[in-house]
Amino acid sequence: MIAEAGLAALWLATGFALVQVMLAWGAARGAAQGTGIEVMTALRLVAVVQGLLALVAFGVLIALFVVSDMSVALVIENSHSMKPLLYKIAGAWGNHEGSMLLWVTVLAVSGAGVALFEKRLPQGTLAATLGAQAAIAIGFYAFLAFASNPFVRVDPAPLDGQGLNPLLQDPGLAFHPPTLYLGYVGLSVAFSFAVGALLMRDVGPAFARAMRPWVLGAWIFLTIGITAGSYWAYYELGWGGWWFWDPVENASLMPWLAATALLHSVTVLATRDGLRAWTVMLAVVAFSMSMIGTFLVRSGILISVHAFAVDPTRGGFILALLGIYIGGALALFGARIGTVKQGATFELVSREGALVLNNLLLSVILGVVFIGTLYPLVAQAAGVQLSIGAPFFEKAAAPVGLALVAATAAGPLLKWRRDQWNALFGKLLVPVGVGGLAFALVFALGGAHWVPSLALGLAAMLAVASVIPLIRRNLRRTPLHIYGMVVAHFGIAVSIAGMAADGAFKTERLAAIAIGQNVTVGPYRIELVKVQPAVGPNWSALEAHLKATRSGGAPFDLFPQQRFFANPTTTTNEAAIATELDGQLYTVIGPGDGQGRWQVRLWWKPFVTLIWAGGFLIALGGLLSLIGRIRRERRDAENDA
């Protein structure tokens, strides 16, 4: 009866979401008349109960996977009784139905969080926000109930399941999807705040201050999810790359770009009462990108290791939800934008001006990724087969991205409201000098193409500029959110340096060698010692023993594998990677030729680890900013009381 309990919790959550919408309407009307406090209390309680019920449903699904209940179709299709416990748990969301239940659970729990902790907004705006969040949840509850029920029973039950996709049998799967979903769905809260503010004509600093922690939290989780997902694909797929511009990779990048723009815009509105209309629009766009990502992954129109669904009817359902929610929000924006006041003005040369430039450049990159991702799908629907790959994205987005780095370096050095060009040039003198020197050295000594050389120069410039806001400050009294900004911007510089170094200096070698032979790549000499069988908890493998030596140093061993899984039947490449301070040696073993030779593929990738180190620094900066903002707002609230 465990599965039935989960389904009952899901239906009850749906009912509470419907009640939440009705109570929100009543509380908003009561606020306009100066009444409705009791209704507001009930609304908060219903939102919390709805979140708890969704959490119970998802907990039940995890329990079904842990006990290997083979009477449930989803467990049969995505698990096996002999799977390690970690992969049984991860299997609960490593599929279409389970991932959608996780999606709606995060949505409902986020709404419960708003109901519990938001005390600053006027009653009407908060009620409209909770109503909008519940309305989104209703659509996805309906999707689960009628198109993607995760609790469907099978009779008679088979003896065992089909197993989880071996490519997903990795510890990274236990963390990558949940962090991405926390980011995706966290943006729904920003969307609901924007809808609530438009409905109640309450777009102002108070609304922005309430929304900002949720935007920042979603952005942090998106950053962690994308960074972890990039590294998972890098070491798990055995292809040696860190970003493929896969449409489903782009589906996570697009919300991050929109959320980054929104984060800067909402800060201007919260602290300087500017960019009112632009902030609301970005909140709608950011959640729209999350919905589009959900559609791409679950519509069946994409074939990808990241994609779950192959049923186009489900895609049609999600497309209908996208049209209802995003179309409705855009219609509301068009109808109410005339009631949104202009807010505070500022000069072109100011920190607000730099943030607007930042937003515009991010929007251009978002447009490039959006068009490059969706245009082939539209063309395919018209009967034209084409593909858009890395060359398009890199040529179209890289110049804008480099301009964005320069703007990021300059923005924090400007004053709010108004500044002078001369003052900015003076502050940028040292960063520009360091960046120019780095560019000249790399271009002259490294023999790299001018684009990665310029990227390394700009990374050096940004790294220096990012710490300038701390100069001449009392570091013990500096607000935590300032440290967060510094760390995040420094992390961007670190990531860009890693990307540029990988593009400029990596070397690759593909060779077929026999036992005892060796091949060189970068500063390493690699010898194939032997190839032997190996056995894991749910796989067998051919394992190569490679001995690597660097410039006469002590040799060390690497053991890349070709793994064979029985449930389901799959072959994968497991790379063996040696990490040094100045980069990674990446090795993959391929098939034999039947004549005693084995295919080996080798990369030397200087400073590639900076890509992911920078990503986690960016997320750390966001976390410091979030903690600092929460502390400041709590202190301000105590002072007001």
N, C-alpha and C positions, 0 to 999 in steps of 0.2 A: 504493500500500500504506500510505499515511499513516493513512487512516481505520482500517484494520485494526490498526495499531499502537496507536492510541488505544483501540480496543475491547479489545485484548489487555491493555493496562495497566489498564483498568477491571476486567476479570475477575480479573487478578492481585491487584489491590487488594482485591477482594471476598474472595479466598482468604486473603490475609494478615489481613483483618479477622476471619474465622472462626478462624484460628490464634490471633489476639490474644485472642479471648474464651476459648479453651481454656487458653492460657498464663496468663491472668489468674486463672482458677479455680485452676490449679495453684499459682501464686505466692501467692494469698491463703491457700490451705490450708497451704502451706509456712510462711508467716509465723506461722500459729497454732501450728505445731509447732517454730518456731525454725529452720527450714531454708528452702530454696527460693531462695537467692541467685542460683544459676545460672539458674533459671527466670525470675527477675525481670530479669536482664540480657538474656535472650532476648526477654522481653516488651517491654522498652524498644526493642530493635533492630527487632522486628517492627512496632511502632507507627510508628517512623520510616520504615521501608521502605513501609509502607502509605501514609503521607502523601506520600512521593516519587512513588509510582505514580499516585496521584490527581492530583498536580500535573502529571505527564507527560501524562495523559489530557486534562487541560484545556488544556495547552500545545499538544497536537496539534490540538484543536478550533480554537484561535485560528489556528494555521498554516493549516488548511483554509480559514478565512474570508479570511485574508490573500492566499493564492494563488488565491482564487475557484475552488475545486474544485467544479464544477457536477455532479459525479457523486454528491455527498452531498446528501441531501434537505434537511437543515437549512440548508445554504448556499443552495440554490435558493430556499427559502421566505423567507429573511431577509437576502439580500445581492444584490449586483449588481456586475459587474466594473468599472463606472464609478463606483462609490461612492468617496469619499475614504477614505484608509487608516484614519483614526481611526474612521470608522463601520463599516468592515469589521471592525475589532477589536472595537468595541462590539457589533456584531451577534452576536458569539459568545455573549454573555449577554443580548441583547435579545430573548429568546424563551424558550419554556417549557423545552425540553430543555437548552439551554445554561445557563440560569439554575440549573437543578437540578444540573447537573454542577459549576457554580461552588459551589453550596450544599454538596455533599458533599466537594468539594475543600477548602473552608475547614474543614469538620468534621474531615477526616482530618489536615490540616496542624496544626490546633489540638491534636489528640490527640498528634501527633508532638512538638509543642512541650512539652506536659505531660511526655511521656516523657523529653525531653532535659534539661529545666531544673528539674523539681520534685525537690528533694533533701530537703525537710523532713518530708514525711509518713511515717508508718510504712509498712513494706513492704506490709502487707495492705490498708491504705486506698488507697494509690496503685495497687496491682494491681486492686482493685475499681473504682477510678475509670477506669483505662484499659480495663477490660473493658466498663464501661457505655458509654464513648465508642465503642468498636468495635461494640457491639451496635446503637447508633443508626445507625452507618455502614452496617451490613449491610442494614438495612431500606431505606435510600435507594439503596444499590447495586442492590438487587433492583428497586426502583422504576425506576431507569434501564435496567436490563437487560431488564425484561419489559414496561414500559409507556411508557418515554420514552427509547429508545435514540438518542443524538445522532449516531451514526455510520452510520445506515442509508444504503445506496447506492441509486442510481436508474440503471436501464439501459433505454433509452439516455439519456445525459445531455443535457439541453437546452443550447441555445447560451448562455443567460444566465439569471440569477436574477430573482426577483420584486421584490427590493429590501427595504429595511428600512422599517418604519412611519415616515413623515416626521416625525411628532411626536417620535420618538425620535432623529432625526438632529440631535443637538445635543451639544456638548462635555460638557454636564452628565451625559449618559447614560454617558460613559466613567468617571464617578466615583460617581454616585449609587447605582446598584445594588450595586457591590462594597463600598462602605462600609456600606450597609445589611446586606448578607449577613455581613460581618465582625462586625457587631453581633448579628444574629439568631443566627448559628451560634456566636459566642463564648459566648452564654448556654448552649449545649449543654455547655460545659465546666463551668460552675457546676452544671448539672443532674447531670452525671456525678460531680462532687465530692460533691454531696449524696447521691446514690445510694450511692456508695462509702462515705461516712461512716455511713450508715444500715446498710448491710450489715455493716460491721465494728464497729458500735456505737462510733464514734469521733467523735461530734459535739462539738467543743470549739474552743478558740482556735486550735490548730495547723491544723485543717481550714479555719477561716475565713481565716487568714493566707495559706494556700495558694490559696484560691479568690478572694480579694479582687482581685489584679491582673487576673485574667481577667474578673471582673465589671466592673471599672473600664475595662479596655480595650474590652469589648463596649459599655459605656455611651457611651464616647467616640465610637466609630464610629457607633452609632445616632444620637447627637446630630448628628454631622456629616452623616450620610445624610439625616436628616429635614430639617435646615436647608437643605441643598443641594437636596433634592427640592422643598421648599416654594418656593424661589426659582426653580427650573426651571419649575414649573407656573405661577408668577406671570408670568414673562416669555415663556414659550413658548406657552402656551395662549391668550393674548390676552384674558383675562377680567377682569383687574385685581384678582384676589383672591389671597391668600397661603395660605388653607386652606379647603377646600370641605367637610370632613367626609365625603369620599368613603370608602366602606367599606375600600378598599385603602389610603388614607391612614391610616385608623384602625388598619389591620392593622400598621402600623409604629409608631403611637403607643402601642398597648397594651403591646408588649414594653418600650418605653422607660419607661413609667410603672412597670411591675413591676420593671424593672432599677434605676430610681432608688430605689424602696423597698428593694430588696435591697442596693443599695450602702450605704445608711445602716445597715441592719440588720447586715450582715456586718462593718461597722466596729465596731459595739458589741460583737459577739461576739469579734472579733479583739483588741480593745484592753481590753475590760472584762468579757469572759466572760458576756455577757447575751444574751437573746433567742435561745437555741439553737434551739428548735423553730420559732419564727417565721422564722428565717433559712433553715432547711431548706425550709419550706413555700414561702417566696418564691422560692427557687431553682427549685423545681418549677413554680410558677406562671409565672415569667418565661419559661422555655423552653416552657411550654404556650402562652403567647401567641405565641411565634415559630412554633410548629407550627400554631396556628390561622390566623396570617397566611399561612403557606405554603398552607394548605388554601383560604383565601378567594381567593388570587391564582390558584391552579392547578386549582381544582375545576370551573371552567366555570359556577358559579352566579352570577358577577358579570360585568357588562359594563362595562369601564372601560379607559381608556387605559393604566392600570397593569397590568391583568390579562393573563396570557399564555395560559392554556389554555381550551379550549372543550369538552374531552372529559370528560364526567362520570365515566367509568370511572377516569380518573386521580385525580379527586377522591375516589372511593371508596377507592382504594389509599392515598392520604395519610390519609384519615379512619381507615382501619384501623391505619395506623402510629401515628396520634395516640392511638387507643384503647389500643394495646399499650403504648406507651412511657409516656404520661401516666397511663393507668389503672393500669399496673403500678407506677409510682412512687408514686401515691397509695395503692395497696394496701400497698406496702412501708412508706410513712410511717405508715399506720394500724397496721400490725403492730409497728413498732419504736419508735414515738414514746414508748411507755411506758418504754423503756430510756434515753431521753434525760434526763439530769439537768437540774435547774432552772437552774443557773448562778447568777451573782451577782445579787443583788436591788438595787433602787434606789428612791428616793423619787419621788413624782409630779412634784415640782418639781425637775427635774434635766435635764441634757442628754439622758440616756437617755429620760426621759419625753417630752421634746420630739421626739426621734427617733421614738418610738412614735406620737405624734400625727401627725407627718409621714407615717409609714407608713400610718396609718389613713385620712388624707385622700387620699393617693395611691391607696389601694385603693378608696375611694369613687368617685373620678374614673374609675379603671379600670373599675369596675362599671358606671358610667353609659355609658362608651364601648362596653363589651362588649355591654350590653343593647341600646343604640341601634343597634349595627352588626348584631347577629345576629337581633334580634326580627323585622325585616321579612322575613328569609330563612325563618325558622320559619313566620311567617304565610303567606308565599307557598306553602310546602310544604303548608299546610292549605287552600289555595285562596283565601286572602284577600290582596288586593293593597293594600299600604300602603307609605308611605315616611316615613322619619324624617330630617329635615334639620337644617340649622344652628340654627334656633330652639330645637329640643329640646335639643341638646347645649349651646348657650350658656346657656340658662336653667337647665339641670340642673347643669352642671359649673362655670359661672362663680362662683357663691357659694362653692362648696367650694374652688375655685382661689384665690379671694381670701383665704379663711381659711388656706390653705396658705402663701400669701405671708407672712402675719403670723407663722405658726409658724416659717417659715424665717428670718425676721428675728430672732426671739427665741432659737431653739435654740442657736446658737453662743455666745451671751452667758451661758448657764447653766453652772454647774459640774457635773462628773461626780458621780454618786451622790446628792448632796443639795445643794440651794440654798434660798434664801429668796425669797418673793414680793417683799419690799421691795427686795432687792438687784436683782432683775430689773427692777422698775419704775424704779429709779434709772438703770440702764444704758439703758433704752428711752426715757428722757425726751426726749433730743435727737432720736433718729429719729422718734418719734411726733410731736414738735413740727414737724419739717420736713415729715413726711407730711401732717399736718393743714393746714399752711400751703399746701402744694401743692394739696391738695384744694380748699380754699377759693378760691384764686386761679383755678384752672381752672374751677370751677363758677360763680364769680361773673363772671369776665371772658370766659371762652370760650363760655359758653352751652351747654356739653356736658351730656348726660344724666348723672345721678348715678352710674351704674355705671362708665362710663369715667373719670369724675372721681375716683371712689374708687380705681379701679385705678391711675391716675397717682399719687394720694397714697400708696398702698401701695408702688408702685415706688420713689418717693422715700424712703420710710421704709426699705425694704430696702436701697437703695443706700447710705444712711448707716450702717445697722446692719451691713452686710457688712464695712465697713472697721474697725469698732471692735475686733475681735480683734487688730489690729496695733498699737493704741495702747498705749504704755508697754512695748513690746517692743523688744529689740535687733534691728533689722530685718536686720542681717547674720547673726545667729544664729537667726533664726526658721526653723523647718523648712519645707521646700519645700511639703509637703502643706498647711500652713496657708495659704500664699499661694494654693495651688490652690483651697482652699475659698472664700477671699475673692473670687478672680477669678470662680469659677463662680457664687456667689451674686450678685455684682455683675452678671454677665451675665444672670441671671434678671431682675433689676430693669430692665436695659436693654431686654430683649425685651418685657417687660410694658408698659413705657412706649411702645414702638413699636406694639404691638397696640392699646393704649388710644387713642393719638393717631390711628391710622388709623381706628378705629371712631368716634371723636368728631368729627374735623375734616375728613375727606376730603370732597371735592366731586366730582360726576360730571356730565358733560354729554354728551348724545347729540343730534346735529344732522345735517341734510342740507344741505350748502353747495356752491355752485358755485365754480369757479376765481376767485380774487380776493376772495372773501368771507371774513369772519373770524367767530370765535366766542370767547367768554371762558369760562374755567374757573379758579376760584380767583384768584390774582393774575396769571394769564397771559391774553394775547390771542393766539389762534392763527389764522393766515391760511393758506388752501389755495392754494399757488402753482401747482402743476400735478400731474398724474397721468401717469406714463409707464411704459413697459415696462422690465423689468430682467431680467438673466440671471445665474444662479449656476452652480456646478459641476454640479449635478444637478437644477436647478429653473429655472423662469421665474416672473416676478412682475409684478404691477401695483404700482408704487411711488408713494406720495404724497410730495410735497415740501411739508412744513409749515414755516412760519416762525413762531417763538414769540418773544414779547416780554413781559418782566415789568416792570411798573410803570415804563415809560419807559426801561428799560435797553437794552443792546445786543441786537439780535435774534440768534437762533441757529436752526439748521435741524434738522429731524427727518424721518426717512424710514421710516414704517411701510409694511409690504408685505402684499399678499395673494399667497401663493406657491402655485404649481401644480407638483406632482410627477407624473412619468409612471410611475415604478416604485416602489411601486404608485400608481395614480391617486388623488391626494388634494389637497385644498385646505386651506391653513392660514393663520392670521393671525400675522404677525410684528410684535409691538409695538415701537414706538420709544420709548425711555425716556430722559429727561434727569434726571440725579441732581444735586441741590443739597444744600448742608449741612443745609437744613431740610426736605427731602423729595424727592419724585419727581413729575415730570410724565410721565404715562403716556398714550400715544396709539395708537389702532388705526384703520386704514382699513377701511371696509366696502364693499359693492357700490355701483355707481352705479344711478341710477333711469332711465337712458336719456334723460333730459332735461337732462343737463349737471350734475346735482348728485351729490355723493358723500357717503356716510354716514361720519361720523367720530365716534368715541367717545373721550372725554377724561376723565382723572381728575387731580386734584391731591391728593396723598397726603402730608400733613405727617409728617415723621419716621418714615416707614414703614421706612426702611433700618435703624432700630434693631432691628427684629425679627431680622434675620439677623446683624447685628453682635453682638447679645446671644447668639445661638445659638452663634456661633463663640467668643465669650468663655467660654461654659459649657464647650465642648469643650476650650478651652485650659486652663481651670481643672482639668478632669479629667486632662489630660496632665501638668500640673505635679504634681498629687497622685500620679499613677502613678509619675513619675520619683522623686519624694521618697520614696514608700513603698519602691520597689525599692532605692534607695540606702541607706535606713535598715536594711532587712532584710539587705542584703549586708554592711553594716558590723557589724550584730549577729552575723551568722554568722562573720565574720572574728574578732570578739572572742571568740566561744565557742570557736573553733578554737585 
